[in-house]
């Protein structure tokens, strides 16, 4: 029997002193990532994304657009094979102060878009490349051709 797990999260952005910034987290494994987490009973995927962003980073946001869904499989020691779906949204930061949920992540910060892209490419999970690229495209940010990924 295969178990399905749904998670949701987002690419959080803000305009600060006239400049666009992208939020990235440093997960508990030391990898650059995006805030996300498991759906709880009675939640929509959108509610899950906003709750997880707030819990992990201290930022309250609003969804401006869906980005994409990543699907993959992994082996859980008790459940066996798990089909995982992660729904990502573009989320505008509305209020709050960056405060990493230390039980879940090691850090959180804001970055200029191309710096965020370079951090993702050098220290992130490969399946998040397409998420961040699509989110930057939705924000009208072009990635230089020499830094782009092949799809």
Z-matrix of the N, CA and C atoms (Angstrom, degrees):
N
C 1 1.457
C 2 1.536 1 109.70
N 3 1.304 2 114.76 1 136.43
C 4 1.460 3 119.96 2 179.53
C 5 1.515 4 109.46 3 -102.04
N 6 1.314 5 115.33 4 135.21
C 7 1.455 6 122.86 5 179.51
C 8 1.527 7 108.07 6 -99.32
N 9 1.336 8 117.10 7 135.72
C 10 1.463 9 120.78 8 177.86
C 11 1.521 10 109.11 9 -108.13
N 12 1.318 11 115.42 10 133.43
C 13 1.457 12 121.52 11 179.83
C 14 1.532 13 107.99 12 -123.52
N 15 1.330 14 115.72 13 130.50
C 16 1.460 15 121.48 14 178.80
C 17 1.518 16 108.78 15 -108.36
N 18 1.319 17 115.83 16 130.44
C 19 1.462 18 122.01 17 173.58
C 20 1.521 19 107.98 18 -127.75
N 21 1.326 20 115.55 19 164.87
C 22 1.457 21 119.82 20 177.59
C 23 1.517 22 109.10 21 -150.17
N 24 1.320 23 114.10 22 153.68
C 25 1.456 24 120.23 23 179.41
C 26 1.508 25 109.53 24 -166.87
N 27 1.338 26 114.92 25 -162.37
C 28 1.441 27 115.36 26 -176.88
C 29 1.508 28 115.16 27 -161.57
N 30 1.340 29 112.32 28 165.82
C 31 1.448 30 122.44 29 168.61
C 32 1.527 31 104.52 30 -98.19
N 33 1.337 32 115.02 31 109.12
C 34 1.454 33 121.10 32 -175.85
C 35 1.524 34 108.85 33 -93.85
N 36 1.342 35 115.25 34 136.04
C 37 1.460 36 119.31 35 179.62
C 38 1.518 37 110.08 36 -134.81
N 39 1.326 38 114.95 37 161.59
C 40 1.461 39 121.05 38 174.74
C 41 1.523 40 108.17 39 -152.94
N 42 1.316 41 114.55 40 161.21
C 43 1.460 42 121.32 41 170.87
C 44 1.523 43 105.78 42 -106.35
N 45 1.320 44 116.02 43 119.92
C 46 1.467 45 122.01 44 -176.76
C 47 1.515 46 108.75 45 -127.73
N 48 1.315 47 116.14 46 120.54
C 49 1.468 48 121.48 47 -177.93
C 50 1.529 49 110.85 48 50.41
N 51 1.333 50 115.27 49 43.28
C 52 1.458 51 121.28 50 175.91
C 53 1.515 52 115.85 51 80.92
N 54 1.320 53 117.16 52 -2.11
C 55 1.472 54 119.99 53 -177.86
C 56 1.534 55 110.82 54 -115.49
N 57 1.316 56 115.39 55 142.32
C 58 1.454 57 121.39 56 175.99
C 59 1.527 58 109.22 57 -75.92
N 60 1.338 59 115.95 58 136.16
C 61 1.462 60 121.10 59 176.44
C 62 1.521 61 109.46 60 -130.90
N 63 1.328 62 114.66 61 147.36
C 64 1.462 63 123.38 62 -179.75
C 65 1.524 64 108.24 63 -115.40
N 66 1.321 65 116.11 64 136.00
C 67 1.466 66 121.02 65 179.07
C 68 1.536 67 109.69 66 -89.61
N 69 1.326 68 115.51 67 133.58
C 70 1.459 69 121.25 68 172.02
C 71 1.522 70 108.18 69 -129.11
N 72 1.317 71 115.72 70 149.59
C 73 1.459 72 120.05 71 174.18
C 74 1.518 73 109.26 72 -109.76
N 75 1.314 74 115.96 73 159.34
C 76 1.451 75 123.61 74 169.05
C 77 1.524 76 104.52 75 -108.24
N 78 1.333 77 116.44 76 112.90
C 79 1.465 78 118.28 77 -174.35
C 80 1.529 79 111.76 78 -77.00
N 81 1.303 80 115.61 79 178.85
C 82 1.477 81 120.01 80 -175.56
C 83 1.522 82 112.85 81 -67.80
N 84 1.330 83 116.88 82 -11.77
C 85 1.469 84 120.93 83 177.72
C 86 1.526 85 111.59 84 -97.90
N 87 1.347 86 116.76 85 4.66
C 88 1.458 87 120.82 86 179.40
C 89 1.517 88 114.46 87 82.00
N 90 1.340 89 117.16 88 14.90
C 91 1.460 90 121.92 89 -179.12
C 92 1.524 91 110.25 90 -100.73
N 93 1.326 92 115.29 91 145.41
C 94 1.459 93 121.79 92 172.63
C 95 1.524 94 107.45 93 -70.01
N 96 1.336 95 116.70 94 133.98
C 97 1.457 96 119.08 95 -176.83
C 98 1.528 97 110.66 96 -154.80
N 99 1.316 98 113.87 97 -171.50
C 100 1.460 99 123.11 98 178.80
C 101 1.519 100 108.07 99 -119.91
N 102 1.337 101 117.60 100 146.48
C 103 1.461 102 118.67 101 179.45
C 104 1.529 103 110.96 102 -66.24
N 105 1.324 104 115.27 103 134.41
C 106 1.470 105 120.80 104 178.53
C 107 1.517 106 108.33 105 -163.36
N 108 1.319 107 116.03 106 164.35
C 109 1.454 108 119.94 107 176.17
C 110 1.510 109 111.31 108 -171.18
N 111 1.329 110 114.44 109 177.12
C 112 1.455 111 121.93 110 -174.28
C 113 1.527 112 112.31 111 -76.42
N 114 1.330 113 113.34 112 143.06
C 115 1.452 114 121.35 113 176.50
C 116 1.531 115 109.37 114 -68.82
N 117 1.323 116 115.65 115 138.85
C 118 1.458 117 121.30 116 175.89
C 119 1.527 118 109.26 117 -102.56
N 120 1.324 119 115.79 118 159.21
C 121 1.465 120 121.44 119 -178.43
C 122 1.526 121 110.74 120 -54.53
N 123 1.321 122 115.64 121 133.65
C 124 1.452 123 121.22 122 176.55
C 125 1.521 124 115.10 123 85.58
N 126 1.338 125 117.73 124 -3.46
C 127 1.467 126 120.67 125 -179.48
C 128 1.524 127 111.11 126 -93.32
N 129 1.330 128 115.00 127 152.33
C 130 1.458 129 120.30 128 166.43
C 131 1.533 130 106.91 129 -87.17
N 132 1.317 131 117.17 130 166.52
C 133 1.465 132 118.85 131 178.00
C 134 1.529 133 110.04 132 -64.48
N 135 1.324 134 117.14 133 -34.51
C 136 1.464 135 120.34 134 178.44
C 137 1.526 136 111.15 135 -64.20
N 138 1.332 137 116.64 136 -44.32
C 139 1.472 138 120.72 137 177.65
C 140 1.522 139 110.88 138 -62.40
N 141 1.329 140 116.53 139 -39.58
C 142 1.465 141 120.90 140 178.22
C 143 1.526 142 110.22 141 -60.72
N 144 1.325 143 116.52 142 -47.31
C 145 1.469 144 120.62 143 -178.51
C 146 1.528 145 110.38 144 -58.22
N 147 1.326 146 117.30 145 -49.05
C 148 1.466 147 120.49 146 -177.15
C 149 1.525 148 111.86 147 -67.49
N 150 1.332 149 117.66 148 -38.40
C 151 1.473 150 121.14 149 178.45
C 152 1.518 151 110.33 150 -64.86
N 153 1.329 152 117.08 151 -46.84
C 154 1.466 153 120.57 152 -178.26
C 155 1.527 154 111.36 153 -64.22
N 156 1.330 155 117.26 154 -40.70
C 157 1.468 156 120.32 155 177.86
C 158 1.527 157 109.36 156 -60.31
N 159 1.319 158 116.86 157 -46.31
C 160 1.464 159 120.47 158 -179.62
C 161 1.528 160 111.47 159 -64.58
N 162 1.333 161 116.96 160 -45.98
C 163 1.468 162 120.17 161 -179.55
C 164 1.525 163 112.11 162 -62.91
N 165 1.334 164 117.13 163 -44.20
C 166 1.467 165 120.14 164 -174.78
C 167 1.523 166 113.29 165 -78.78
N 168 1.346 167 117.50 166 -30.31
C 169 1.467 168 119.40 167 -170.40
C 170 1.525 169 115.52 168 -122.61
N 171 1.346 170 117.88 169 -13.22
C 172 1.460 171 120.68 170 -177.51
C 173 1.513 172 114.08 171 84.19
N 174 1.327 173 118.31 172 1.19
C 175 1.459 174 122.03 173 -176.38
C 176 1.532 175 110.53 174 -101.24
N 177 1.341 176 114.54 175 130.11
C 178 1.461 177 121.57 176 173.52
C 179 1.521 178 106.43 177 -95.04
N 180 1.328 179 116.07 178 128.06
C 181 1.456 180 119.18 179 -176.57
C 182 1.513 181 112.54 180 -133.16
N 183 1.326 182 114.09 181 176.73
C 184 1.463 183 121.18 182 174.39
C 185 1.524 184 108.09 183 -130.60
N 186 1.315 185 115.69 184 141.27
C 187 1.464 186 121.32 185 -178.42
C 188 1.521 187 109.19 186 -75.41
N 189 1.326 188 115.86 187 129.42
C 190 1.457 189 120.14 188 176.43
C 191 1.526 190 111.91 189 -105.17
N 192 1.336 191 116.73 190 -21.74
C 193 1.461 192 119.76 191 -178.63
C 194 1.522 193 110.10 192 -170.75
N 195 1.347 194 117.60 193 147.31
C 196 1.468 195 118.02 194 167.20
C 197 1.527 196 108.44 195 -71.11
N 198 1.337 197 116.52 196 150.31
C 199 1.473 198 120.13 197 177.10
C 200 1.523 199 109.20 198 -106.22
N 201 1.333 200 117.22 199 -61.91
C 202 1.467 201 120.50 200 -178.93
C 203 1.525 202 108.46 201 -175.34
N 204 1.323 203 115.17 202 174.39
C 205 1.464 204 122.48 203 176.22
C 206 1.520 205 107.64 204 -122.06
N 207 1.323 206 115.88 205 130.38
C 208 1.466 207 121.38 206 174.78
C 209 1.531 208 106.67 207 -102.92
N 210 1.308 209 116.47 208 133.88
C 211 1.466 210 121.09 209 176.74
C 212 1.523 211 108.76 210 -124.00
N 213 1.326 212 115.30 211 134.95
C 214 1.463 213 119.65 212 176.72
C 215 1.518 214 109.05 213 -155.50
N 216 1.319 215 116.03 214 170.89
C 217 1.466 216 122.30 215 179.55
C 218 1.525 217 108.51 216 -117.33
N 219 1.320 218 115.33 217 146.91
C 220 1.463 219 119.31 218 171.90
C 221 1.519 220 108.26 219 -148.02
N 222 1.325 221 115.39 220 163.94
C 223 1.467 222 120.50 221 -178.88
C 224 1.526 223 109.61 222 -101.05
N 225 1.327 224 115.16 223 122.94
C 226 1.465 225 121.67 224 177.04
C 227 1.531 226 107.25 225 -100.76
N 228 1.348 227 118.13 226 136.21
C 229 1.471 228 120.23 227 -175.75
C 230 1.531 229 114.40 228 -59.01
N 231 1.341 230 117.99 229 -30.67
C 232 1.467 231 119.89 230 -179.13
C 233 1.524 232 113.09 231 -103.07
N 234 1.331 233 117.10 232 -33.97
C 235 1.460 234 120.42 233 -174.61
C 236 1.521 235 113.61 234 -91.93
N 237 1.328 236 117.09 235 -15.10
C 238 1.457 237 120.37 236 -175.81
C 239 1.515 238 110.31 237 82.86
N 240 1.339 239 116.05 238 -143.05
C 241 1.465 240 118.84 239 -178.69
C 242 1.520 241 110.56 240 -72.20
N 243 1.331 242 114.91 241 131.90
C 244 1.461 243 121.43 242 179.38
C 245 1.524 244 108.29 243 -118.65
N 246 1.346 245 114.97 244 128.56
C 247 1.461 246 120.66 245 170.87
C 248 1.523 247 106.25 246 -90.43
N 249 1.321 248 116.18 247 116.80
C 250 1.460 249 121.16 248 -175.39
C 251 1.520 250 109.33 249 -108.57
N 252 1.321 251 115.23 250 135.54
C 253 1.465 252 122.55 251 174.10
C 254 1.508 253 107.33 252 -123.01
N 255 1.338 254 117.25 253 128.60
C 256 1.459 255 121.17 254 176.66
C 257 1.527 256 108.04 255 -120.19
N 258 1.321 257 115.73 256 117.89
C 259 1.463 258 122.94 257 179.71
C 260 1.528 259 108.12 258 -94.00
N 261 1.330 260 116.19 259 123.68
C 262 1.466 261 120.36 260 -179.74
C 263 1.523 262 110.86 261 -112.58
N 264 1.326 263 114.65 262 141.33
C 265 1.458 264 122.39 263 179.81
C 266 1.525 265 109.79 264 -126.17
N 267 1.325 266 114.98 265 155.78
C 268 1.455 267 121.40 266 170.09
C 269 1.528 268 105.26 267 -87.18
N 270 1.331 269 116.42 268 123.79
C 271 1.466 270 121.35 269 -172.13
C 272 1.523 271 109.92 270 -126.02
N 273 1.323 272 115.58 271 124.20
C 274 1.462 273 121.15 272 176.86
C 275 1.518 274 109.20 273 -86.42
N 276 1.339 275 116.60 274 125.84
C 277 1.464 276 121.02 275 177.19
C 278 1.529 277 108.39 276 -67.45
N 279 1.327 278 117.01 277 128.21
C 280 1.461 279 121.96 278 -179.11
C 281 1.528 280 111.67 279 -105.21
N 282 1.329 281 115.87 280 -42.60
C 283 1.470 282 120.44 281 -179.47
C 284 1.521 283 108.84 282 -162.62
N 285 1.339 284 114.36 283 174.44
C 286 1.455 285 119.97 284 179.88
C 287 1.519 286 110.92 285 110.54
N 288 1.312 287 114.52 286 168.87
C 289 1.462 288 122.68 287 179.12
C 290 1.519 289 107.08 288 -124.89
N 291 1.328 290 116.42 289 136.50
C 292 1.463 291 119.51 290 -179.90
C 293 1.523 292 110.30 291 -57.19
N 294 1.327 293 115.11 292 123.48
C 295 1.453 294 121.17 293 178.29
C 296 1.521 295 107.15 294 -150.58
N 297 1.340 296 117.44 295 104.16
C 298 1.466 297 118.62 296 -177.77
C 299 1.525 298 112.07 297 -66.65
N 300 1.322 299 115.43 298 138.33
C 301 1.463 300 121.93 299 174.09
C 302 1.536 301 105.96 300 -78.36
N 303 1.326 302 116.10 301 95.97
C 304 1.465 303 120.53 302 -168.94
C 305 1.525 304 113.35 303 -63.13
N 306 1.323 305 117.99 304 -19.79
C 307 1.474 306 119.62 305 176.09
C 308 1.530 307 110.69 306 -70.94
N 309 1.322 308 116.62 307 -22.81
C 310 1.467 309 120.99 308 -174.16
C 311 1.530 310 113.93 309 -112.19
N 312 1.349 311 116.88 310 -38.21
C 313 1.459 312 119.76 311 -174.39
C 314 1.528 313 110.35 312 -134.55
N 315 1.339 314 115.65 313 161.95
C 316 1.468 315 120.99 314 -179.22
C 317 1.515 316 113.68 315 -93.48
N 318 1.339 317 118.00 316 -19.66
C 319 1.453 318 119.40 317 -178.82
C 320 1.508 319 112.16 318 -176.82
N 321 1.342 320 115.16 319 165.01
C 322 1.458 321 122.10 320 177.68
C 323 1.521 322 107.38 321 -150.97
N 324 1.352 323 116.26 322 141.95
C 325 1.460 324 119.50 323 179.37
C 326 1.523 325 109.25 324 -158.54
N 327 1.347 326 114.66 325 168.24
C 328 1.459 327 122.99 326 177.00
C 329 1.525 328 109.18 327 -101.34
N 330 1.341 329 115.61 328 143.50
C 331 1.455 330 121.25 329 -179.02
C 332 1.522 331 110.58 330 -138.53
N 333 1.316 332 115.10 331 148.66
C 334 1.461 333 121.63 332 170.77
C 335 1.541 334 105.77 333 -60.36
N 336 1.344 335 118.82 334 144.90
C 337 1.473 336 120.24 335 -171.66
C 338 1.526 337 116.16 336 -52.20
N 339 1.324 338 119.00 337 -46.48
C 340 1.472 339 118.78 338 -178.41
C 341 1.520 340 111.99 339 -71.65
N 342 1.325 341 117.55 340 -29.32
C 343 1.470 342 120.12 341 173.66
C 344 1.529 343 109.33 342 -66.22
N 345 1.336 344 116.25 343 -42.22
C 346 1.474 345 120.41 344 176.91
C 347 1.524 346 110.25 345 -60.00
N 348 1.332 347 116.67 346 -43.87
C 349 1.465 348 121.12 347 179.17
C 350 1.524 349 110.81 348 -60.32
N 351 1.333 350 116.77 349 -45.88
C 352 1.476 351 120.25 350 -179.08
C 353 1.530 352 110.97 351 -64.42
N 354 1.328 353 117.36 352 -39.45
C 355 1.469 354 120.43 353 177.70
C 356 1.525 355 110.55 354 -63.79
N 357 1.332 356 116.25 355 -42.81
C 358 1.457 357 120.34 356 178.11
C 359 1.526 358 110.41 357 -61.22
N 360 1.332 359 116.48 358 -46.78
C 361 1.464 360 120.49 359 -177.48
C 362 1.530 361 112.05 360 -65.80
N 363 1.331 362 117.81 361 -34.37
C 364 1.464 363 119.82 362 -175.28
C 365 1.524 364 113.24 363 -89.40
N 366 1.340 365 117.64 364 -27.39
C 367 1.468 366 118.92 365 -173.39
C 368 1.525 367 113.68 366 -137.63
N 369 1.331 368 117.21 367 11.06
C 370 1.470 369 119.81 368 -177.38
C 371 1.514 370 112.83 369 -101.35
N 372 1.322 371 114.66 370 176.48
C 373 1.462 372 121.68 371 175.45
C 374 1.526 373 108.36 372 -79.08
N 375 1.331 374 116.57 373 135.09
C 376 1.465 375 120.78 374 -175.83
C 377 1.522 376 113.21 375 -54.64
N 378 1.352 377 117.19 376 -38.56
C 379 1.460 378 118.32 377 -176.93
C 380 1.531 379 112.94 378 -71.10
N 381 1.343 380 118.12 379 -10.86
C 382 1.466 381 120.13 380 175.25
C 383 1.526 382 112.32 381 -86.74
N 384 1.344 383 117.91 382 -11.74
C 385 1.473 384 120.15 383 178.36
C 386 1.529 385 110.24 384 -55.97
N 387 1.322 386 116.00 385 -49.96
C 388 1.462 387 120.18 386 -176.25
C 389 1.532 388 110.46 387 -65.91
N 390 1.323 389 117.63 388 -34.27
C 391 1.467 390 120.93 389 179.36
C 392 1.529 391 109.93 390 -65.56
N 393 1.317 392 116.65 391 -50.21
C 394 1.463 393 119.19 392 -178.55
C 395 1.527 394 110.57 393 -66.07
N 396 1.330 395 117.71 394 -38.59
C 397 1.464 396 120.34 395 178.92
C 398 1.527 397 110.64 396 -62.37
N 399 1.339 398 117.57 397 -45.44
C 400 1.465 399 120.66 398 179.49
C 401 1.530 400 110.89 399 -64.76
N 402 1.336 401 117.08 400 -39.69
C 403 1.460 402 120.58 401 178.85
C 404 1.523 403 110.70 402 -63.81
N 405 1.330 404 117.49 403 -43.82
C 406 1.465 405 120.72 404 178.59
C 407 1.528 406 110.57 405 -62.87
N 408 1.333 407 116.74 406 -38.37
C 409 1.463 408 120.53 407 177.19
C 410 1.529 409 110.27 408 -62.63
N 411 1.331 410 117.47 409 -42.25
C 412 1.468 411 121.02 410 176.90
C 413 1.527 412 111.80 411 -61.46
N 414 1.334 413 116.16 412 -27.81
C 415 1.467 414 121.54 413 178.88
C 416 1.535 415 112.09 414 -92.22
N 417 1.342 416 116.20 415 11.01
C 418 1.472 417 122.65 416 -179.56
C 419 1.522 418 113.18 417 61.29
N 420 1.332 419 116.53 418 35.33
C 421 1.464 420 121.85 419 175.55
C 422 1.525 421 107.38 420 -105.33
N 423 1.322 422 116.20 421 124.49
C 424 1.464 423 121.46 422 177.79
C 425 1.521 424 109.48 423 -94.59
N 426 1.315 425 115.18 424 136.41
C 427 1.458 426 121.32 425 175.18
C 428 1.521 427 106.79 426 -92.97
N 429 1.340 428 118.25 427 128.29
C 430 1.469 429 119.27 428 178.67
C 431 1.528 430 110.77 429 -54.38
N 432 1.324 431 115.76 430 142.72
C 433 1.464 432 121.57 431 -175.76
C 434 1.519 433 112.09 432 -53.21
N 435 1.322 434 118.14 433 -40.04
C 436 1.467 435 120.29 434 -178.23
C 437 1.526 436 112.49 435 -70.17
N 438 1.340 437 117.56 436 -10.36
C 439 1.466 438 120.39 437 178.93
C 440 1.526 439 111.80 438 -111.07
N 441 1.303 440 116.82 439 0.16
C 442 1.463 441 120.88 440 -176.68
C 443 1.527 442 110.08 441 -76.82
N 444 1.333 443 115.29 442 165.52
C 445 1.461 444 120.24 443 177.51
C 446 1.528 445 108.79 444 -109.00
N 447 1.290 446 114.92 445 155.46
C 448 1.461 447 120.58 446 176.79
C 449 1.526 448 108.73 447 -88.68
N 450 1.310 449 115.38 448 133.30
C 451 1.481 450 119.23 449 178.82
C 452 1.518 451 108.54 450 -112.74
